[in-house]
Amino acid sequence: MLVNRLIQMFDLKISRIYSYQNWHGLVILTTLSLPFFCTTSATAQVSKTIKASESQAKQYVQTMNKAQQDYYAQNSGFTSSIANLGLGIKPESPNYKYSISTGNKAVFNYGVSQQPNLKSFVGGVFLVGTTTQTILCQSAAASTKKPANPINTNGNLLCAAGTAKI
């Protein structure tokens, strides 16, 4: 849509200045417009790629949380193995490394960025009474460091410092 609009604007300007005397104006217009168009397009593409990568990691960690709840219901405990969740998630991709860490009445699922321009994710599944509750947190800034684990304060699940609930 943006490309079509830019082409329409470009065609309109060409028709207004197209004459033998203004041929130099066309060259100047083309020279000025082309770098702007290329920069805008490249920036938009990078932004879309980042959002898509982060969205996939978020979805994987969220799915791992749900699978941990199901695993707990069937086995009365959490698993530290991605393979045991039966999701087909590979532990490593070019953009993210996925892992699990078990704690006291809790399990933490990670999607840690392997690229400095992507945010990382941590999910927590806590045993609260006789039920499990989940939380999903995202690092506040892009980082390749594992985010801090969420916290259970008397059944109130909170994201740790440097992360935000999503």
FENURWO-V545896 format. One record per backbone hydrogen bond with DSSP energy under -1.0 kcal/mol. CO is the residue of the C=O (numbers start at 1). NH is the residue of the N-H. E is the energy in kcal/mol with one decimal. If there is no record, write none. Layout:
co = {CO,CO}
nh = {NH,NH}
e = {E,E}
This chain:
co = {1,2,3,4,5,6,7,8,9,10,11,12,13,14,17,22,23,24,25,26,27,28,29,30,33,34,35,36,37,38,39,40,41,42,43,44,45,46,47,48,49,50,51,52,53,54,55,56,57,58,59,60,61,62,63,64,65,66,67,68,69,70,71,72,82,83,91,95,96,97,99,101,105,106,107,108,109,110,111,112,115,118,120,121,122,123,124,125,126,128,131,133,135,136,137,138,151,153,156,158,160,162,164}
nh = {5,6,7,8,9,10,11,12,13,14,15,16,17,18,19,26,27,28,29,30,31,32,33,34,37,38,39,40,41,42,43,44,45,46,47,48,49,50,51,52,53,54,55,56,57,58,59,60,61,62,63,64,65,66,67,68,69,70,71,72,73,74,75,76,85,86,98,114,93,112,110,108,127,103,125,101,123,99,121,97,118,143,139,111,137,109,135,107,133,131,128,126,124,166,122,164,158,156,153,151,163,140,138}
e = {-2.3,-2.5,-2.4,-2.5,-2.5,-2.5,-2.9,-2.3,-2.1,-2.2,-2.4,-1.6,-1.7,-1.4,-1.1,-1.3,-1.5,-2.1,-2.5,-2.5,-2.3,-2.3,-2.5,-2.1,-2.3,-2.4,-2.5,-2.4,-2.2,-2.4,-2.4,-2.2,-2.0,-2.2,-2.3,-2.2,-2.2,-2.4,-2.4,-2.4,-2.3,-2.7,-2.4,-2.0,-2.1,-2.6,-2.3,-2.4,-2.5,-2.3,-2.4,-2.4,-2.2,-2.0,-2.6,-2.3,-1.8,-2.1,-2.8,-2.6,-2.1,-1.6,-2.4,-2.4,-1.1,-1.5,-3.0,-3.3,-3.0,-2.7,-3.0,-3.3,-2.8,-3.2,-2.4,-2.5,-3.2,-1.4,-2.5,-2.3,-1.6,-1.9,-2.9,-2.5,-2.9,-2.6,-1.9,-1.8,-2.4,-1.9,-3.1,-3.0,-2.6,-2.5,-2.3,-2.5,-2.8,-1.5,-2.4,-3.2,-1.7,-2.8,-2.7}
